Amino acid sequence: MDQITERLERCYTGIVHDIMRAMGFKDFTLPPELKPILPGKPLAGPAFTIEGRVDRNADPHETLLAWTGLLSQAHRGHVWVCRTNTDYVALMGELSAQALQLKDIRGCIIDGLVRDVEFLIEQGFQTWCRGYTPRDIVGYWLPKAVDTEILIGDVWIAPGDYIVSDRDGVIRIPKDRVLEILDKAETAMATESDLRKAILAGMDPQQAYLKYGKF
């Protein structure tokens, strides 16, 4: 795990969101319809981006060859982030997750559906998605682009941008600003810890806000 990923996994999205909002960022929180199959497990790392397309006349062999090619291209230590452009078939399953885990893929963000959910949970492969289906991609779905900027909801995600997620949701952090945002988030977390202690010790909430500058 790279150092940035390790530090991000110790942050939480509420703090990161507040920092980025205060810095003037817009459209960096992924849709709340995306849900994790392992709610208590954080996921962070640089994004390996994929966009797909539907082709109902695709040859079954062609679809599986293209899919396994995607698995081969995935970058170690990254988060698999896929704009599927379909809500009909599953874009992650047991064998694919196993292959990705062997390549040290941190987990996946699927703007669509997945399957083999019980197996994914047993494997501990964190997967964000919109829902589940047993339908596979065979003869239906093909990759359109890899390592390209993709749009999920109103959030543009470029290859190598950082993803941070926890039970509250998923945030995209631009790769060229990640260290600045991370430093600010860690400082804010320390301040929030002091604020929490003050509140638990009985300090008036408004006085605590005026003292610490946050709430």
Secondary structure, 3 states (H helix, E strand, C coil): CCHHHHHHHCCCHHHHHHHHHHCCCCCCECCCCCEECCCCCCEEEEEEEEEEEECCCCCHHHHHHHHHHHHHHCCCCCEEEEECCCCCCECCCHHHHHHHHHCCCCEEEEECEECCHHHHHHHCCCEEECEECCCCCCCCEEEEEECCCEEECCEEECCCCEEEEECCEEEEECCCCHHHHHHHHHHHHHHHHHHHHHHHCCCCHHHHHHHHCCC
